[in-house]
Amino acid sequence: MEVMKKMISSVNDEDQDEVLLPGFRFHPTDEELVGFYLKRKVEKKLFTIDLIKQVDIYKYDPWDLPKVSKLNSVAEKEWYFFCKRGRKYRNNIRPNRVTSSGFWKATRIDKPIYAAVGRFHDFLGLKKSLVYYKGSAGKGTKTDWMMHEFRLPPIQVPTDTKNDHLPKAVSIHFLN
């Protein structure tokens, strides 16, 4: 609700209270999340309205994340976050998805996301579905918390060039 309050200001100078936008809903498609929001975030392009908060989601248990979201509505059961992809081991690409009370476990292989329009239906990115388990790996109890991780495809960089100028991996996490 924080964002919706900021999105509109009163025309009347005497009444400066923040007002919610009636009927506002944020329900982007997979294509919009990857092709617009995530791509712009990685390219460091600003948004007119800041709807997705940058949060290290693994510092929170899933039931605490709605309070951190920019769109923290009781009626909505979906929250969106940008999160840098952490690594389990420094020299490995394996992501670290452990929280203080449990861990996120991938449920299936990555699903490719393609542009719906265009001549060749361009490959935009990947979607991974994860389920939250309370407890430690091997002994965890499956919960009803589910997350979708969206990420851009890996950047192909020649091995002889330094890639310090490239943005770090950022993904959008959608919880429901």
N, C-alpha and C positions, 0 to 999 in steps of 0.2 A: 504494500500500500504506500510505502514511502515514495516510490517513483510516481505513482498516480497523483499524489498530493502535489508533487513538484511540477507536474506537467501542465497544470492550469493555474492561472492567477486571476484574482477577482478584478473586474473592470471598475468597480466602485472603489474609490480611494479610501472611503471610510471603513469598508469591510475587507480587511487584508487577510482573512482566514484562508488557509489552504483548503481547496475543494477537490474531492475525488472525481474522476471522470466516470460518469455513469456508463455502465455497459462495456468498459474497457476490458479486453481479454488479450492475453499474449499466448498464442498457440501457433508458433512457427512450425513449418514442415521440416523434415530432415534436410532437404535441399536448402532451405533458407538458413537453417542453423549453421551448416557447414559453408555453403557458398557465399553467404553474406556476413553473418555475425562473426563466425570463427575466422574467416579469411581476413576481415577488416581488423580484428583484434591482433592477429599475427603481423599484419602489415602496419600496425600502430596507427590506424586511421580512427579518428574520434567518431562517436555516435552523437546524433542530435539529442536523443533521449537515452540515458544510461539504464538499461533494463536488466542486464546480466552482471552480477557482481563477481569480482575477482576474489576467490577464496581458496585456501588450501583445505579442500573438503575432507582430507584424511586426518585433520586435527579435530574433527567433529564426528560424533556418532550420527547416523542418519536422522534420528528423531530430533536432533538439535539444529539441523540445517535449515528448516523452514524459518526459524527465528532470525537467521543470518541473511536470508534472501532479500533482494530488493522488492520482490513481489510476494510479500509474506501475507497471503490471504488465507483465512480459515476455509473458505469455500473452495479454493483452488487446491488441487492435490499434486501440482507439478511445480517444481522449482528449478531454476537454471543457474549455473555457475560456470565461470571460467576458472580453470585450474591448471597450473603448470604440472607437467607430468613428472613425478618423482621417480627415482630409480631405486630398486631394492639393493643393488650392489653398484658401486661407483663405476666399474668398468663393464657394466652389462646393460642391456636395453630392457631387461625385465622390470616392469613397473612395481612400485611399492603401494599396495592398496590396504594397508593395515591401519585400523583406528584404535582408540584406547579400549574399546569393548569387543572388537571383532575384526572382521575383514570382508572385503568385497571379492567375490569369486566370479570369474567369467563363466557364462552359461553356454556359449556357443562360439563359433568362429566369427570373425569380423564380417559384417555385411557391407558391401560396397554401396556408395551413394552416388547416383548419377544425376546430371542436370536433366530436367524433364523437357526442356526446349533446346534447340540447337541441332545442327546437322548431325553431329556424331554422339550426342548424348554424353557430354564430357564427364569424365570421372572426377568427382569433387572431393571425396574423402571416404572415411570408414566409420561404421557404427558398431559398437560392442555393447552387449547387454550383460549386466552384472547383477548378482543377487547378494544381499548382505547376510553374513553368518555371524551370530553372536558367539563369542568364545574364541579359542585358538584353532589354528588350522589342524584338521584331522579330528578334532573334537567339537567343532562348531555346530550350532543349531541354526538351521535355515529360518530366516524371518520373511515377512511379507514385503520388505523394502527392496525395491528394484531401481537400478540406475542404468541409463544409457550414456555411454561415452562416445562423443563424436570427435574425430580428429582428421586433420588434413593428411593427404598422402605424404610419404617421406620425400624430402627434396633430394634429387640426384645431384651430387656435387662431385666433381673430379677429385680423386684422392690426393693429387698434388697441390691442391689449393686449400688455404685455411678457410674455415667456415665460422670464424668468430663473429662475423657481421650478421649471420643468419639468426632469426629469432628463435628462442627456445620453444620447445613443444608446448602447446597450449591446447586444452580440450574443453569442450562444453559438456557439462554433466547435467543431465535431466533426471530428476528423481520423482518417483510416484509410488 
